[in-house]
Amino acid sequence: MNAAPRPIVWILPRMLAGLVALVFGTAIGYFFGEQLHLPLLASLLGAAAAAGVMALRDTVHGVRLLNWLRRSLDGPPPRDSGLWGELAHRIERLVRLREAETAAERRRLDQFFEAIEASPNGVMILDGLDHIVWFSTVAAAHFGLQPERDLQQRITNLVRSPIFVAYLQSRAYDQPVKMPSPSGDGVLQVVVRVFGEGMKLVLSMDVTERERNEVMRRDFVANVSHEIRTPLTVVAGFIETLANLPLTEVERKRVLTLMAQQTGRMQALVSDLLTLARLEGSPRPPLDTWVPAAKLLAVAETDARSLSQGRHTLRFTPPDHPDVAAAQIAGAETELLSALGNLVNNAVRYTPEGGSITVTWDVHPDGEGRFIVVDTGPGIEPEHLPRLTERFYRVDSSRSRDTGGTGLGLSIVKHVAQRHGGELRVESQLGKGSSFTLAFPAARVRLGSAHDGRPGVPAVASQA
């Protein structure tokens, strides 16, 4: 951009040029007027002609400047000298300055919207008539909106939840409101803030997980209270009976036996609760501590035979089996024993007398290690399978209490599996039995020495 001339540089020459033109025009007119004997009139016409030439020159410069302005300032301005040159320069400088300021504001606005897009909450802007001016990607997901279709649409025509419509029209935005998401699979918390001239800022947050956790917390407290209150009531009643009624030795022994059973039930419940608390609050099990699969199977078999008392047919993969003897799992031994023990003990408890339980260990070709517990029990209906690992969830409450379960065993198994990077898989057919698979990823399974503690051969490589 050329530097603008100083006013003193072009004002004086312009004034002198005007004077010279007038004098020259007047002189020419006077010269010809003498010949026509009209010197005064000719002098005036000569001066007017000179002024017209000056005006024509300014008109040409003005037209060039207007043409540049009409082209939306495309390209450089006319590079004239004098008044028109400075005028073009001043206009260009003001325009370029305004363009720079507009670009800076646009960049700041883009950064602001980028920051909003990075927020985990949804943001939507409405005008005074509740038409959508802008919304973030998260808000689009929350309310099921599409930018190319829904901008400038009235929000209440798109989001028709009665709770949301009533809240928006109430003009009372002091507290947020919770509403079901339009997709129907979650809960949104929405708050509205008014700004500018009737504009509204709609903030949305997906609180589905929070609501689910709150429900689980309430259910957990209610279930724990119920599970503990029942045996406490029984024990308290027996204590009152012992204190106030004369009992025979046989009756007294029976009462004490029942009290011991209820006390054991409470102890088992507290033990499982403490186990869950420890699993949720401790770091992940290490990857450099290896536990032999044969040891886990041996402990589970001992506990199962003690619990079964010969009432079932129990089949365990022998510890000296090639697939078991060399197999190891990286993790916490106590957690692995608890998980496998819960699966085997559940199978024994829920399988009727005369049924069979089979416990095997195998390594899949992809390196995944799996304990598989199969029973011939009553089976589980399909609608119950997704909820089996919920705390205190029971398919049949009366049957669970008869078998002495706390309702936390499968929840413990799921937590142990997840902490070791694995998963619990359940398959069942009503009336035919169930299969529980405790699977561990290849990174936590190896087929090496079961005793030396040195790194073993990965399962896939050993099988290849």
VOGU-156311 format. One line per field, with one value per residue (C-alpha): residue number from 0; residue in one letter; x, y, z. Coordinates in pm, 1 decimal, m for minus. Example, Ala and Ser with C-alpha at 12.3 -4.5 7.8 and 13.67 -1.06 7.14 Angstrom:
BEGIN
nr = c(0	1);
rest = c(A	S);
u = c(1230.0	1367.0);
v = c(m450.0	m106.0);
w = c(780.0	714.0);
//
This chain:
BEGIN
nr = c(0	1	2	3	4	5	6	7	8	9	10	11	12	13	14	15	16	17	18	19	20	21	22	23	24	25	26	27	28	29	30	31	32	33	34	35	36	37	38	39	40	41	42	43	44	45	46	47	48	49	50	51	52	53	54	55	56	57	58	59	60	61	62	63	64	65	66	67	68	69	70	71	72	73	74	75	76	77	78	79	80	81	82	83	84	85	86	87	88	89	90	91	92	93	94	95	96	97	98	99	100	101	102	103	104	105	106	107	108	109	110	111	112	113	114	115	116	117	118	119	120	121	122	123	124	125	126	127	128	129	130	131	132	133	134	135	136	137	138	139	140	141	142	143	144	145	146	147	148	149	150	151	152	153	154	155	156	157	158	159	160	161	162	163	164	165	166	167	168	169	170	171	172	173	174	175	176	177	178	179	180	181	182	183	184	185	186	187	188	189	190	191	192	193	194	195	196	197	198	199	200	201	202	203	204	205	206	207	208	209	210	211	212	213	214	215	216	217	218	219	220	221	222	223	224	225	226	227	228	229	230	231	232	233	234	235	236	237	238	239	240	241	242	243	244	245	246	247	248	249	250	251	252	253	254	255	256	257	258	259	260	261	262	263	264	265	266	267	268	269	270	271	272	273	274	275	276	277	278	279	280	281	282	283	284	285	286	287	288	289	290	291	292	293	294	295	296	297	298	299	300	301	302	303	304	305	306	307	308	309	310	311	312	313	314	315	316	317	318	319	320	321	322	323	324	325	326	327	328	329	330	331	332	333	334	335	336	337	338	339	340	341	342	343	344	345	346	347	348	349	350	351	352	353	354	355	356	357	358	359	360	361	362	363	364	365	366	367	368	369	370	371	372	373	374	375	376	377	378	379	380	381	382	383	384	385	386	387	388	389	390	391	392	393	394	395	396	397	398	399	400	401	402	403	404	405	406	407	408	409	410	411	412	413	414	415	416	417	418	419	420	421	422	423	424	425	426	427	428	429	430	431	432	433	434	435	436	437	438	439	440	441	442	443	444	445	446	447	448	449	450	451	452	453	454	455	456	457	458	459	460	461	462	463);
rest = c(M	N	A	A	P	R	P	I	V	W	I	L	P	R	M	L	A	G	L	V	A	L	V	F	G	T	A	I	G	Y	F	F	G	E	Q	L	H	L	P	L	L	A	S	L	L	G	A	A	A	A	A	G	V	M	A	L	R	D	T	V	H	G	V	R	L	L	N	W	L	R	R	S	L	D	G	P	P	P	R	D	S	G	L	W	G	E	L	A	H	R	I	E	R	L	V	R	L	R	E	A	E	T	A	A	E	R	R	R	L	D	Q	F	F	E	A	I	E	A	S	P	N	G	V	M	I	L	D	G	L	D	H	I	V	W	F	S	T	V	A	A	A	H	F	G	L	Q	P	E	R	D	L	Q	Q	R	I	T	N	L	V	R	S	P	I	F	V	A	Y	L	Q	S	R	A	Y	D	Q	P	V	K	M	P	S	P	S	G	D	G	V	L	Q	V	V	V	R	V	F	G	E	G	M	K	L	V	L	S	M	D	V	T	E	R	E	R	N	E	V	M	R	R	D	F	V	A	N	V	S	H	E	I	R	T	P	L	T	V	V	A	G	F	I	E	T	L	A	N	L	P	L	T	E	V	E	R	K	R	V	L	T	L	M	A	Q	Q	T	G	R	M	Q	A	L	V	S	D	L	L	T	L	A	R	L	E	G	S	P	R	P	P	L	D	T	W	V	P	A	A	K	L	L	A	V	A	E	T	D	A	R	S	L	S	Q	G	R	H	T	L	R	F	T	P	P	D	H	P	D	V	A	A	A	Q	I	A	G	A	E	T	E	L	L	S	A	L	G	N	L	V	N	N	A	V	R	Y	T	P	E	G	G	S	I	T	V	T	W	D	V	H	P	D	G	E	G	R	F	I	V	V	D	T	G	P	G	I	E	P	E	H	L	P	R	L	T	E	R	F	Y	R	V	D	S	S	R	S	R	D	T	G	G	T	G	L	G	L	S	I	V	K	H	V	A	Q	R	H	G	G	E	L	R	V	E	S	Q	L	G	K	G	S	S	F	T	L	A	F	P	A	A	R	V	R	L	G	S	A	H	D	G	R	P	G	V	P	A	V	A	S	Q	A);
u = c(0.0	148.2	207.3	m49.8	76.7	72.3	m212.2	30.2	191.2	m122.6	m331.3	m96.7	m33.4	m406.8	m481.1	m206.5	m328.7	m679.2	m558.2	m339.6	m630.8	m861.3	m604.5	m518.2	m883.5	m964.3	m665.5	m759.9	m1118.5	m1012.1	m782.5	m1056.9	m1312.0	m1109.9	m1146.9	m1521.2	m1550.8	m1687.3	m1385.7	m1577.5	m1812.3	m1529.6	m1319.6	m1604.2	m1656.0	m1280.9	m1278.3	m1588.5	m1421.8	m1112.7	m1330.6	m1515.5	m1189.0	m1091.0	m1434.7	m1410.2	m1069.4	m1210.6	m1509.4	m1278.4	m1086.9	m1414.6	m1556.8	m1241.2	m1267.5	m1639.5	m1574.3	m1317.7	m1565.6	m1840.3	m1611.6	m1621.3	m1268.5	m1131.5	m769.2	m567.8	m732.7	m664.0	m311.7	m388.3	m199.8	m327.9	m668.9	m803.7	m490.6	m510.1	m885.0	m838.1	m553.1	m755.5	m1054.9	m835.2	m658.4	m986.4	m1130.8	m822.1	m815.5	m1180.9	m1116.3	m828.5	m1045.8	m1328.8	m1088.2	m951.4	m1303.7	m1389.0	m1081.6	m1175.1	m1532.3	m1405.9	m1181.3	m1476.2	m1689.7	m1400.4	m1376.8	m1750.6	m1717.7	m1448.7	m1687.6	m1851.7	m2177.6	m2414.8	m2455.5	m2735.5	m2816.5	m3176.0	m3299.5	m3586.6	m3843.3	m3675.7	m3535.1	m3207.4	m2915.2	m2630.7	m2567.1	m2263.0	m2202.7	m2278.4	m2607.7	m2694.6	m2638.5	m2837.1	m3142.4	m3120.4	m3055.5	m2897.7	m2719.3	m2824.7	m3188.1	m3263.2	m3090.0	m3339.0	m3613.1	m3816.6	m3672.8	m4014.0	m4105.2	m3805.3	m3777.7	m4132.4	m4071.1	m4347.2	m4094.4	m3859.8	m4136.7	m4290.5	m3951.1	m3863.2	m4195.0	m4198.0	m3922.0	m3814.6	m3463.0	m3319.1	m3294.0	m3205.0	m3458.3	m3416.0	m3582.9	m3562.9	m3338.2	m3525.5	m3361.2	m3526.5	m3213.8	m3091.1	m3156.8	m3057.1	m3015.2	m3098.7	m3049.6	m3138.7	m2970.2	m3097.9	m2851.5	m2847.0	m3182.6	m3396.1	m3135.8	m3116.4	m2824.8	m2937.5	m2686.4	m2740.7	m2561.0	m2602.5	m2667.2	m2774.1	m2477.9	m2515.5	m2884.2	m2807.6	m2538.7	m2776.6	m3041.1	m2780.6	m2662.4	m3015.5	m3084.5	m2752.4	m2825.3	m3178.8	m3056.5	m2775.2	m3017.6	m3264.4	m3002.7	m2858.3	m3189.3	m3338.0	m3072.4	m3043.1	m3415.0	m3385.7	m3088.3	m3259.2	m3569.4	m3367.7	m3180.2	m3513.5	m3633.5	m3324.5	m3360.0	m3732.4	m3837.6	m3729.6	m3597.4	m3498.2	m3142.4	m3254.6	m3444.6	m3155.7	m2912.5	m3149.3	m3181.2	m2805.3	m2756.1	m3000.8	m2831.1	m2495.0	m2637.8	m2774.4	m2448.5	m2256.4	m2488.2	m2412.7	m2039.5	m2050.4	m2236.3	m1990.9	m1699.8	m1835.2	m1902.5	m1546.1	m1417.9	m1611.1	m1488.3	m1129.5	m1165.6	m1310.3	m1057.0	m727.6	m497.5	m504.3	m329.6	35.7	148.5	469.6	317.5	223.4	m26.5	m36.7	m371.4	m326.3	m317.8	m639.4	m814.6	m688.6	m817.8	m1153.1	m1188.6	m1116.1	m1378.9	m1633.3	m1600.4	m1629.3	m1946.6	m2099.7	m2045.6	m2070.8	m2412.0	m2283.0	m2055.9	m1755.5	m1511.1	m1201.2	m920.0	m635.3	m344.7	m96.6	m283.9	m44.0	m273.6	m294.8	44.8	234.6	m35.4	m2.9	m209.3	m65.6	m256.8	m357.1	m385.4	m646.1	m871.4	m839.9	m915.4	m1219.9	m1354.9	m1311.4	m1431.3	m1751.4	m1830.9	m1768.5	m1949.9	m2250.9	m2263.5	m2261.9	m2525.9	m2771.4	m2730.3	m2973.7	m2842.4	m2729.7	m2632.2	m2285.2	m2039.2	m1748.9	m1461.3	m1202.5	m914.8	m816.6	m622.2	m782.2	m566.3	m557.5	m390.5	m696.9	m709.5	m1045.6	m1186.2	m1519.0	m1769.5	m2059.9	m2343.3	m2663.4	m2870.5	m3213.4	m3076.4	m3160.0	m3424.1	m3281.6	m3428.0	m3227.0	m2885.0	m2793.0	m2855.5	m2690.5	m2378.6	m2575.1	m2532.2	m2802.1	m2982.1	m3146.5	m3337.1	m3521.8	m3487.7	m3622.4	m3391.3	m3091.2	m3154.9	m3202.9	m2863.8	m2691.3	m2594.5	m2536.3	m2625.6	m2275.3	m2079.7	m2116.7	m2058.9	m1725.7	m1641.8	m1718.2	m1499.4	m1208.7	m1236.9	m1244.4	m950.0	m749.8	m856.6	m1095.3	m1467.1	m1733.0	m1950.8	m2272.3	m2474.0	m2774.9	m3077.5	m3375.8	m3396.9	m3061.3	m2798.9	m2557.7	m2203.9	m1989.7	m1664.3	m1398.7	m1176.8	m835.9	m654.5	m343.2	m124.6	m204.0	m166.0	148.9	248.4	582.6	730.8	476.0	741.5	1044.5	868.0	1066.7	889.4	722.2	639.0	329.9	31.4	m7.6	358.2	357.5	58.6	180.0);
v = c(0.0	332.4	598.9	877.3	1219.3	1489.7	1741.1	2035.5	1849.8	1833.3	2127.8	2403.0	2252.3	2195.5	2558.1	2685.5	2460.8	2594.9	2954.1	2891.7	2726.9	3015.8	3275.3	3084.3	3033.6	3395.8	3510.4	3289.6	3408.2	3771.3	3725.7	3587.8	3827.6	4126.1	4008.5	3968.2	4293.2	4093.8	4073.1	4046.8	3772.0	3576.7	3607.0	3461.0	3178.1	3102.9	3092.1	2864.8	2635.6	2608.3	2528.4	2266.6	2100.7	2086.1	1943.1	1685.6	1576.8	1536.0	1346.4	1095.1	1040.3	1009.2	753.8	542.4	549.9	461.2	171.5	33.5	66.6	m99.2	m398.8	m468.6	m328.9	m600.9	m530.7	m217.2	128.9	384.1	518.7	880.9	1177.8	1469.1	1478.0	1161.6	964.5	1047.3	985.8	638.8	565.3	667.5	458.4	155.5	184.4	205.5	m86.6	m306.6	m220.2	m317.0	m640.8	m726.2	m658.3	m868.2	m1154.5	m1138.0	m1144.4	m1437.6	m1626.9	m1561.3	m1672.9	m1989.6	m2060.8	m2004.8	m2252.3	m2500.2	m2475.2	m2539.6	m2839.8	m2979.0	m2965.1	m3293.1	m3099.7	m2996.1	m2626.1	m2475.2	m2109.1	m1994.4	m1655.7	m1459.5	m1677.4	m2002.8	m2069.9	m2261.1	m2033.2	m2276.6	m2604.6	m2816.1	m3172.8	m3301.6	m3109.8	m3259.5	m3607.1	m3526.0	m3385.8	m3578.8	m3267.6	m3227.5	m2899.4	m2890.1	m2960.3	m2806.8	m2466.2	m2178.5	m2423.5	m2371.0	m2599.1	m2700.8	m2837.5	m3070.9	m3157.0	m3231.1	m3372.3	m3222.7	m3169.0	m2971.3	m2767.5	m2674.7	m2579.8	m2363.1	m2182.6	m2136.1	m1869.3	m2001.9	m2125.5	m2115.7	m2495.0	m2753.8	m3007.4	m3377.2	m3525.8	m3849.1	m3816.6	m3811.0	m4141.8	m4295.5	m4466.0	m4212.9	m3915.8	m3554.4	m3270.4	m2938.3	m2582.0	m2260.0	m1920.7	m1596.1	m1348.4	m1056.9	m945.7	m1247.9	m1500.2	m1832.3	m2062.6	m2425.1	m2647.5	m3024.2	m3304.0	m3678.8	m3800.6	m4152.3	m4315.4	m4094.1	m4182.4	m4550.8	m4536.0	m4354.9	m4622.4	m4892.6	m4716.6	m4696.5	m5057.3	m5162.5	m4990.7	m5132.9	m5484.0	m5477.2	m5351.8	m5627.2	m5902.4	m5811.1	m5730.3	m6073.2	m6284.8	m6027.7	m6055.5	m6434.9	m6425.2	m6168.4	m6385.7	m6692.7	m6498.7	m6386.1	m6746.3	m6872.6	m6601.5	m6636.6	m6992.6	m7317.2	m7536.6	m7897.6	m7982.9	m8087.9	m7761.6	m7557.8	m7725.8	m7669.3	m7299.9	m7261.5	m7437.8	m7201.0	m6902.6	m7025.1	m7056.7	m6702.2	m6569.6	m6749.1	m6594.1	m6246.3	m6322.2	m6439.8	m6125.1	m5895.9	m6090.4	m6052.7	m5681.5	m5631.5	m5826.4	m5603.2	m5289.9	m5412.3	m5497.2	m5155.2	m4958.1	m5133.0	m5103.2	m5354.6	m5687.1	m5702.3	m5852.8	m6003.5	m6230.6	m6570.5	m6807.3	m7175.1	m7279.6	m7623.7	m7466.8	m7274.3	m7590.2	m7794.1	m7546.0	m7513.2	m7892.1	m7933.2	m7671.8	m7818.6	m8173.1	m8045.6	m7852.8	m8131.4	m8408.3	m8668.3	m8549.1	m8462.3	m8599.4	m8363.9	m8362.8	m8141.7	m8126.7	m8320.3	m8103.8	m8317.0	m8263.0	m8103.8	m7804.9	m7739.7	m7833.6	m7564.3	m7296.2	m6978.9	m6662.8	m6320.8	m6161.8	m6171.6	m6526.1	m6444.6	m6275.2	m6561.2	m6816.0	m6612.7	m6585.8	m6952.1	m7061.0	m6857.9	m7012.3	m7370.0	m7323.4	m7169.7	m7469.8	m7707.4	m7509.0	m7475.5	m7821.7	m8076.3	m8388.9	m8644.3	m8377.5	m8322.3	m8029.3	m8019.3	m7770.7	m7742.2	m7518.0	m7461.3	m7215.5	m7086.3	m7067.2	m6687.2	m6725.3	m6661.9	m6875.3	m6996.6	m7166.9	m7324.4	m7440.7	m7645.5	m7778.6	m7978.9	m7755.1	m7604.7	m7345.0	m6977.2	m6804.6	m6580.8	m6257.3	m6299.6	m6350.6	m5981.0	m5898.2	m6196.1	m5999.4	m5717.4	m5704.2	m5893.2	m5985.8	m6323.3	m6530.0	m6698.0	m6531.8	m6823.3	m7071.0	m6842.4	m6815.7	m7190.0	m7247.3	m6989.5	m6747.3	m6377.2	m6250.0	m6102.6	m6399.7	m6332.2	m5959.6	m6050.4	m6281.4	m6005.1	m5753.9	m5997.5	m6076.5	m5708.5	m5623.4	m5892.3	m5763.4	m6053.5	m6117.1	m6348.5	m6523.2	m6700.7	m6946.7	m7132.6	m7332.8	m7366.3	m7720.6	m7824.7	m7643.3	m7353.7	m7278.9	m7004.2	m6908.6	m6702.4	m6578.3	m6407.3	m6226.7	m6372.9	m6106.3	m6264.5	m6629.1	m6828.3	m7189.7	m7214.1	m7365.2	m7388.1	m7364.6	m7165.5	m6827.5	m6744.7	m6609.1	m6893.8	m6957.9	m6770.8	m6998.3	m6936.9	m7005.4	m7326.4	m7459.9	m7361.6);
w = c(0.0	m108.5	151.0	142.9	32.1	291.8	246.1	201.8	m91.0	m304.5	m177.8	m298.6	m646.0	m688.9	m596.6	m827.5	m1110.6	m1066.8	m1072.9	m1375.0	m1559.7	m1481.2	m1582.4	m1899.3	m1989.4	m1920.4	m2130.9	m2425.0	m2405.8	m2389.1	m2691.1	m2909.7	m2761.6	m2878.3	m3233.3	m3188.5	m2988.6	m2693.4	m2458.4	m2128.9	m2241.6	m2404.0	m2089.2	m1880.9	m2129.3	m2124.2	m1742.9	m1746.4	m1999.8	m1779.1	m1476.7	m1684.8	m1781.4	m1412.5	m1324.2	m1604.9	m1477.5	m1122.7	m1265.2	m1435.4	m1108.8	m915.6	m1160.0	m1132.4	m750.5	m759.6	m996.6	m750.9	m464.3	m670.2	m736.2	m358.4	m322.7	m550.4	m635.6	m559.3	m565.4	m842.4	m798.1	m875.3	m738.6	m542.6	m375.3	m539.3	m461.9	m90.6	m83.0	m237.1	2.8	309.0	203.2	132.3	466.8	658.6	463.8	512.1	880.9	915.1	723.2	956.8	1261.6	1114.1	1038.8	1393.1	1535.4	1309.6	1429.8	1791.2	1720.6	1549.7	1848.9	2080.9	1887.5	1876.9	2255.2	2281.4	2049.9	2281.3	2576.4	2682.4	2726.6	2450.5	2366.3	2159.5	2086.3	2027.6	1910.0	2065.1	1887.2	1996.3	1648.8	1643.8	1557.3	1628.1	1807.9	1888.4	1777.5	2127.7	2135.5	1796.5	1941.3	2256.1	2075.7	1746.7	1532.5	1187.8	1093.8	728.1	816.5	1153.5	1168.4	1186.8	1287.9	1604.5	1871.6	2007.0	1663.0	1679.0	2049.1	2161.2	2505.6	2727.2	3005.4	2779.1	2613.9	2948.6	3089.9	2789.2	2797.8	3174.1	3164.1	3506.0	3442.5	3795.0	3819.4	3553.2	3437.7	3358.2	3053.4	2853.5	2550.9	2216.5	2126.3	2431.3	2563.6	2817.4	3044.7	2971.8	3217.2	3050.6	3172.8	2988.7	3029.3	2874.6	2723.5	2481.5	2341.5	2424.4	2308.3	2494.4	2567.7	2610.7	2789.5	2793.4	2978.0	2944.3	3299.0	3202.9	3375.0	3680.4	3709.1	3662.9	3931.3	4165.3	4112.3	4167.1	4483.5	4622.0	4529.2	4680.6	5011.6	5016.4	4934.7	5189.6	5454.4	5366.7	5349.3	5688.2	5858.2	5783.4	5960.0	6239.1	6299.7	6310.1	6548.3	6772.2	6787.2	6881.7	7149.4	7295.9	7282.7	7464.4	7727.1	7799.1	7722.0	7885.5	7603.8	7596.0	7501.4	7153.4	7100.4	7232.8	6994.9	6702.8	6790.3	6821.0	6486.5	6314.9	6483.0	6355.8	6003.8	6007.1	6153.1	5880.8	5622.6	5755.7	5764.2	5402.3	5300.4	5476.8	5331.5	4976.8	5030.4	5149.8	4849.9	4610.3	4786.8	4764.2	4394.5	4310.9	4510.8	4433.1	4128.6	3845.7	3913.2	3800.9	3471.5	3614.4	3879.7	3735.6	3895.4	3784.0	3639.2	3798.3	4144.4	4084.0	3961.0	4255.3	4515.1	4335.6	4318.9	4691.3	4782.9	4541.1	4674.9	5031.1	4942.2	4733.3	4990.4	4713.9	4589.1	4240.4	3973.8	3959.0	3666.5	3670.7	3417.0	3588.1	3713.7	3516.1	3188.0	2932.8	2878.1	3252.3	3392.5	3197.6	3190.3	3395.5	3434.7	3516.9	3801.6	4167.6	4301.5	4567.0	4310.4	4062.8	4335.5	4440.0	4084.2	3992.0	4337.1	4303.9	3966.3	4086.3	4418.5	4241.0	4009.1	4307.9	4498.8	4209.2	4056.2	4200.7	4366.9	4109.6	3855.1	3718.4	3710.1	3464.9	3507.3	3231.2	3126.8	2766.2	2553.1	2236.5	1919.0	1955.3	2297.7	2512.9	2828.8	2958.7	3266.5	3166.1	3429.3	3291.9	3508.2	3453.4	3678.4	3608.0	3364.5	3338.4	3129.9	2852.2	2991.6	3312.1	3150.0	3092.4	3459.0	3627.6	3728.8	3895.3	4269.3	4458.1	4136.7	4177.5	3925.7	4212.5	4552.7	4753.5	4581.0	4632.1	5003.5	5031.9	4872.1	5093.1	4819.2	4891.3	4543.8	4500.0	4364.4	3991.2	4047.5	4207.3	3916.1	3663.7	3851.0	3870.6	3499.5	3401.9	3628.9	3447.3	3105.2	3049.3	3062.9	3199.8	2939.7	3027.4	2820.1	2950.4	2842.7	3069.3	3198.7	3047.0	3251.6	3221.9	3103.8	3261.8	3089.3	3267.4	2982.3	3004.2	2719.2	2558.7	2725.2	3064.8	2958.2	2892.4	2851.2	3029.1	3341.9	3617.0	3888.4	3786.6	3748.5	3433.2	3125.2	2944.3	2582.0	2463.2	2421.4	2048.8	1975.7	2177.5	1989.2	1646.3);
//
